[in-house]
Amino acid sequence: GPSSVLRKWFSHDPGKWSAFRQRYFRELDARPETWTRIVSAARRGRVTLVYSSHDTHHNNAVALQEYIQRRLRPSHETS
């Protein structure tokens, strides 16, 4: 998940959604060990992302899903 600092800053404010995604994606880019297993698992089958927010459209699992889907595209092949 996102860092505590980022989660607290976002505070589930839909007005910050775009900026939250950008910041979260930068955090993920800096720590590939946090998402490479998820990409590998997604290549083999379905992956379930769990979240605890009441907002089903603006939460870290939705952002992570987008990030992972981008990594599954052929132009983002990782070793």
N, C-alpha and C positions, 0 to 999 in steps of 0.2 A: 504494500500500500504506500501511499504518499507519506512523506515525512510528517512528523507531528507539527512542525512549524507550518508546513503547507496546509495541512488539514485545518489547523486553527485559523489560519488566514482565510481560507475558503469559507468555512463555517456554513456550508450548504447554501450559499447565496447564489441563486441562479444568475444574478447579474455579473458574477465573477467567473462563470463557467468557462468561457473561452480562455481567459488568462490562467485559470486553474489547470486546464488541459495542457496548455503550452508549458507551464512550469512543471507539471507532473511528468510530461514527456521528456523534458530535460533531465529530470531526476532519473527516469528510467534509462535514458541514453547513457548516463554516467555510471549506471550500475547494471550492466547486462546480466549479471548473475541472478538478478531478481526476476527476470522474465524469460530467459532462454529455455528453461525447462518447460514453461507453459507453451512456448512456441513449438517445441519438440512434441509435447503431448497433443497439441492441436493438430499437428500434421498426421498423427495416428488416429485421431478421433475427436469426439466431443469433449469439451472442457467446460466445467461449471465454475463461474466466478461468483463469489459470495460477498454480500455487502450488508451493512446494518442500517443504512439510511432509509428514511421513509420516502424520499424523493427517488422515484424509479428512473428518472431521466438525467439527473445531475448528481452522480456519485462516482467514486473511484473505480468501481467495477465497469461502469459504462465507458469511462475514459480508457481503462486498461484494455477492454475489449477492442476499442478502436485502435489502440496502439498495437496490440497483438495481430489484429487483422492486417494492418499495414506490413508487419514483419512477415506475414505469411505470403505476401505477394512475391513473385519471382525476383523483382529488383532489389529485395531486401534479404537475400539468402545470407545466412550466417553459417560459420563453420562449427 
